[in-house]
Every structure is written in C-alpha cells, then in structure tokens.
C-alpha cells in the first residue's frame, strides 16, 4: 500500500510554555488515516491535516463501541526522537482487534507510517524534561448500520499530542482506592484488550474515588472480588519481603508493555525475584501490618512508574512503608525514563531512534 502525504500551509502555533502542556488536550498539525472495507482490505493510507471526522448518526461505533486504541510516546533526545518498544504496541493492537472482531493491521506498514508522521511533526516533540509527544493509534467501526454485528468498514488513525506529566503531582506517591463493588473485567471477557468499552466501564468507580480524594481505583477480580487485578490506567506491583508480586496475564488485565519491561529489569538487572500470581487484597493489607509490604507502584505508558503511598479498602487505610517512593521503584523509574530520553544505555533493544 502506498502512503500519500497531503500538506497544509495552515499550521498551528507551537506551545510556548511546555510546563503547562497538561495531557491530551493539544494536537499537532497532521494525523495518519487509512480505511478498511470488507473484501477490499486496507486502503487510502494518508498523512493529512488534523481535522474532525464526519460520521453518520447510525455509525456502529457510536452504538456498539467496536473500537480499540493504543498509547505510546516519542521522546526528545540529543540524537533525535526515541520510541519505546513501538512494535509491541501494534502487535498488542492486533491482539485487541482479534478479540473485538476487527481487521488486523500490517504492523510493519503502520509503524513505518508512524515514522513518517513523526518526521513531519518533529518540531512538536517538546524538549522540557518530563515532557513527550503522546501517540494515539485508534481503530473504529464506521458502518452506518444499527444491526448488532461486526462492522464491515473501519477507520484506523493516529493522532499526536504534546504532553507534560500525566499526574500534576509529578512523581509524588499517590493514594488509591480499592473498589469492591463494581468490577472492570472478568475472565473470558475483553479485559486484556485495549478496547474503549473497558474504559467506559471504569469511569463511575473512578469518579467515586476522585470525589473521595484518591488518584486511582484498584480493581479486584470479577468473580470473588478478592484478588488484585490492575489500577485504572496501570498494572500494579507489590514488593513483599524482597519479591515483586503482580497479577498474572490470565485474560482479564491488560498485558502492559511497561509491565513487561519492569519484570525484565527487576529480574535481570536488579536481581529482584518476580512472581506473577494472584494475590488477595486482604493479604496485601496483612503484609503491610506485619511489615512485609515494602513498596507498591503502578506501571503504564502515560505515567511510566507511579509510586503508591497509601491504599484504602472498605474501612481500612494503610500507608505503604513510610509513604515515600521505594528504592526499587525509583531505580525502575530512573532506568526506564533514562532509556526513553537517551541518557541510560538500552541493553534490550527496546529503543527506536528517528
């Protein structure tokens, strides 16, 4: 498939104060789009000016949420732009597509198209420490049809947004609320897919948590409401008596790319054993009471590593260690962000530089 580039002379002013970028509100001049039609395949690949889409009120994505997305970042370095494991994002997107009965993309072609888009938009990559250019690939069904069935026509696009830190508090430990009424996903469902409906299902509990003063929701399993799953926008790790424990990839949590990187670094670089197994929230609180809970942190593209300082479950509140960032948490954050910004050597082949 040929990639067409459609230029515009109507360019936006770049942000002057990169300390006030926020997250996901400002977008660059161009985006990538391509279309799919059953029997024809993917076609009409373009880098084109960023603009609104025109959709039918009967568009199937608006009624049945057949949509998936990814999230990754481009980082400014002295050598150029760094991407962190971008091929894994498109591989995971195809896994999501299979589960949501959507067409797969040519991973090599969309990665090459992203490279071209980023080269055009290189001046949008912010340079202030801690900032980056957020990349959002998305696919959605666009059939103007109200029947409940998989779409026959799809739109795939990539948009770019210069962003600051995900949390306004920066790297300060956050408090999280353990949700024990609502559930996010169940085994056999779509929890492992990065599907829009999963995030819609999480919003009510998130609002409740925010009103109570918490930064995030920690989800429990959908069957017994007993075992730790993941946090709203992150996978979660517990360092207990010298070992890291995190929920297994059993179909109800997202297979995070940062999660996988943390497991590799912990085992191979920092010598910390990692167990991927179910852990009951009651055991987490008991370990804290006995002094065994040493660190808690979340992992994800947006925040990279997010230390957890406190947790609330039912009527119980705990402070993790002394409420400050743990030693392993800090080492993982410094190593991952150091690789992303080109100041720490990448021994794993995770970085792609443009």
N, C-alpha and C positions, 0 to 999 in steps of 0.2 A: 504494500500500500504506500502511495506517495504522500508525503507531508507537505501541505500547502501553507504558506505564510502570508497572511493578509495584514498589511501595515496600516497604521493610522498616524496622522500628524497631530491629533488631538490628545496630547499626553498630559497626564496629571502632574501636579507639583509634588515632589517627594517630601516626606515629613521632615521638618526642620529639627524638632526636638524628639530624639529617639528614646528619651527616658519616659515619654508619655504615649508610647505606641499601644499599650493595652494588648488585648488578644482578640484577633478575628473580626475586627471592625473596619479595617482599611485594606483595600485590594489594589493590585498592580494594574498596569495598562492592558495586559494581554492574558489570554487563557487558551488552553488547548481543548478542542472538542472533536469527537467523532461519533458516528451514528451506526446503529445496527438494525438490520432488517432480516427477519427470518427468511431463509432461502437465499439471501444475498451476502450475509455476513457483515463485518465491519467495513465502513466506507466513509468517505468525506472527512479525512483527518486534516484538521486545520489548527494553526496558531492564529488567533484572531483577536480583535479588540474585546476587552471585557465589557459585557453588556448583559441586560436582562434577557431571559428566555421568554418565549411566547408559548403557553401551554393551554390546551383545551381544559375547560372546567371538568370534563369527563376523564381527564388524564389518569391512567390507572394508578400511578404512584401516589396521587393525592387521596385515593380511596383505600388502597390496599398495602401501601408502604413497601412496595417492592423496590427498595433502594439500599445500596451499600456504599461504604466510603473507606478511605484510609487517611492517615495523617503522618507526615514526616517533615523534616526541616532541612533547609540549606543554611550553612554557617559561613560567615566571612572569616577568611584566614589570609595570611600573607601570601600563600601560594595560590589562592583562588577561592572557589566555593567548595565546601565539603558537604557531602551527603553521607548519612549514616545508614548502611545496610538497605539502600532503597530497593534493591531487587527482592528483598524479603517482604516489603510492603505489597508489591504487585503479586507476589506468589500468594500471600495471605488473602489478597483481594479475590483471586481466583477461587480460593477455598470458600470464601464467603459467597461468591457468585454461584457455585455449585449448590450450596445449601439453600439459597434463595431462588433457585430455578432460573438463573440468569446466565447469559452467554459469557464465556471466559474471554479475556483479552490476550493478545500476543504480548507477553511480558517484556520481551526484548524491544518490541516496537514502541510500546508506551514509555519505557524507560528512556529510549533514545529521543522520543518526542519531548519528554520532560527535560532532558539535557538541553535541547534546542530552545525550549521555552525559557529555561533559566539563563541561558547565554544572552537571550534578548533582554531579559529583565534583571541582569546582573547588578544594575545600579540601584535596584530596590532592596538588595540584601543589606540590612542595617549593620553598622560597624561597631556600635557601642557594646561593650562586654555584657553578655547575658541575653542579647537580642538575637533574632534569627528571622529567616523567611519561612513561614509556615506553608506547607504544600498540602492541598486537599484534593486528592483524586476521588471522584464520585461517579456512580452509575445509577440510573433510574429508568424504570419502565415508563414509556410515554404514549402508549396506545390510548386513543380517545374512545374507551370502551368500558362499560360498567360491569361486564360479566366477571365473575370471580375465576380468573385463570391467569397463568403466567403470561407476561407480555410477549408480543412478537416484535416489538420495536423498542430500542433502548438508546439512551444518550449517555455517553461517557465524557466527562470533562475534568480538567484540572485547573484550579484557581490558586492564586498565591496571595499571601497576606504577611506583611512585615509585622513582627510581634515582639513584645517585651516578655517579661517573666509571666508565667501562667498564673502564679499566685502573687497578689500585690505585696504580700509579706515577704516575698523572696524565699530564701531557704530556711526560714524560721520553722520549727516544728509546728504541726497543725494538730488540732483535736478532731477526732472522728466519732461519728455516732453509729452504733451498731443497730441496724434495722432488723427487728424480729417479728414484724407483722407482714409487711409486703416482701415479695421476692422478685428478683430480677430475671432469673432463668432457671430452667430445670434440665436434667439430663434428657437428651433426645430432642431438645428444643433448638433455639438459634443462638444460645449464649456464646458459642465460640465464634460466631460470625460477627463481623463489624457491620451490623445491619441497623438502619435507622430506628426501627421499632424497639430495639433493645434499649435505646437511649430514651425514647419516649416513655417506656415503662418505668424508667428510673427517676423521672422528674418529680413526681409527687413526694416520694421519700426524701429526695434532695431538698425540696422546698421546706419540708418539715424540719430537716436537720439544720438548714441555714437559719430558719427562724429561731432555733434553739441555740444558735451561735457556733455551729460546727461547720468545718470546711468541707467535709465529705461524708458520704454514707459508706459503711462497711456492710456488704451483703452476706447473708448466710444462705446455706443450701435451700433449695425449694421444696425438699421433701420433709426433712425433720426440723428445719430452721435451727440447726445445731452447729454445723461445720462452716468455717470461714470460707468464703468464695473470693471476692475481689472488692475493691473500692470503686466508686462511681466511674472514675476515669483512669484507674490504675490497677495493676496487680499489686498484691501486698505480701510482704515478707516479715517474719518474726525471727529474731535471733534469740535462741533459747539455749542457755548453757553451752555456748560456743558453737552451736549449729544453726544454720538457716533453715526455716521451715516455710514452705509455701504450698498453696493448693495445687493438686495435680491437674493436668490438662485432660479432664475426663468428659469434655463436651459442653460444660456449662459456663466456662470462663474463657476470656479472650487469650489466645496464645501470643502474649506480648513480645515484641522484638526486644524491647529494653529488658523485660523479664528474662528472656533467654540470655542476653548479654551479661546480666548480673549473675546468673547462675554460673556461666563460664568464668567470669572474672573471680568470683568468690572461690570457686574450686581450684582453678588453675593458677591464679595469680596470688591470691591472699590466703590460700590454704584453709579455707573455711568449708567444712562439710555442708552439703545442701540436701535436704530431704523434701521431695515432692510428694506430699501425702496429706490426707485430711487431718485437720486439727480443729477440735471443738473450741468454740469461743469461751466456754467455761474453763477449759484447760489453760487458755491464754491468761485469763484473769487469775487462776490459781498459781500459775508460774510467776506472775507478777507479785503476788502476795508472798511467795516463798523466796523471791529474789532471783528467780531463774530467767525472767524476761529482761533481756539486756538491751535490745533495740527493736524498733518497728519502723518500717518505711514502705512507701509505695513506689512503683516504677511505671513509667509511661513516657511516650514521646513528648507530650506537652510540658510536663514538669521534670522529666528525666528521673530524678530521685526526690522524693518528698518525705522528709522525716516526720514521724508521728510522735507527738509529745504526750498525748492523752487520749483515752477512749472512754466512752460511756455506753453501758449495756444495761437495759432495764433501769434499775435504781442504783447501779453501781458505777462509780467513777474511779478510774485509775490514772496515775501519772507513770509514764514509761521511764524507767531509770530515774533521772532527776529532771526530766522534761526537756533535756537538751539533745542535740544531734549526737548519735553514737559514732564511735571511731570507724567501724566498718562502713556505716552509711556515708560518712564523709569521704572515705577513701574511694568508694564506688562512684560517688558523685564527681569527685575531682578527676578520676581516671576517665570516666565516660565523657564528661564535658571537655576534658583536656584533649581527648581524641577528636571530638567533634570540631573543636576550634583549632586543631592542628598544633597543639603545644605538648601533647603526650604521644609517644610512638604507638602506632597501631600494629600490634603483632598478630592480629587475627584476620586481616583483610576485610575489615568492616567499613573502611572509609573509601569513598569515591570522590576524587577531586576534579573539578571542572575548571 
